[in-house]
Amino acid sequence: MTTNPSQNLVRLEDSIAETNLVAIIRQEPAEITKLQELEFNRSYDDLDYLVFATLSLPSGHKVALVRHENSPAPGTEICVKYNQPNVAVVIKEALTEMNLSPNDLTWIHPEHEQKLNKLKVFRTVNLANWLKNSIEEEWQTLEEVLGSRQGFLLFSARGVNMTRAIAINFREESTSISVAFVVRIIEHYSDNLAILLEILSLDHQSCLPLNLKLAVLDYTGNLFTMVESINQDIGLRLNIGCCLGDRFSVTITLDDEKKIFDFVA
């Protein structure tokens, strides 16, 4: 009598909902566990026996990391739910969470490849740490980013607890458009923050390109508020309030190119 080795295992589809393959990274599970505190569990599907782990993302979404035992190709699969919206954004977020980049992808589903190439997801920003002067290195002072263009600021600096900015670039046909994304913590009282978000042009012309969108999304990915540039706008501005520990995202979009910033207050 032989024993079926799968009889004590739970089928993958009965364990998790994230079984739709959308990308493959070159890292093996052993390498991933060094980057993240993840536990890979044994399971099986119609193809083979496998190991898998579930990675929870700051946005609230999840991906499964799957490695089939007898696959001839190296690497680990990234899987999402079959009804997962904004798959390219989720792939980018998963890479960022694992401290990887698109260069670590060995395959991506053609349906999402073009969208992924047009996305830029930045490292999660912890605003509470800013108040302790612990600031991510890519965020600079206004002087460093704006230089002589500080006169175009939309908001007076008085009463501001902390201000940092980052330069970002968009490509439009054969030209490059540069803007500054400015984040100001206006007030800090008890467990609440008042935050001002600004977009300013870094190009020789002081006006922003038409249809540039600045949007804030809640932790589930739903739109909270948005503003869009129109003719001759010199900048965009949004005011938001949040509690310490809240998570939200900011997207800056021009045509079909999008930059994504994840924040935790």
Secondary structure, DSSP 8 states (H G I E B T S, - for coil): ----TTTTS-BHHHH-S--EEEEEES--HHHHHHHS----EEEE-SS-EEEEEEEE-TTS-EEEEEEETT-SS-SEEEEE-TT-SSHHHHHHHHHHHTT--GGGEEEE-HHHHHHHHTEEEEEEEEHHHHTTT---TT-B-HHHHHGGGGGG-SS--TT-SEEEEEEEEEEETTEEEEEEEEEEEEEEETTEEEEEEEEEE-SSSSS--TT-EEEEEETTS-EEEEEE--TT--EEEEEEEEETT-EEEEEEEETTEEEEEEEE-
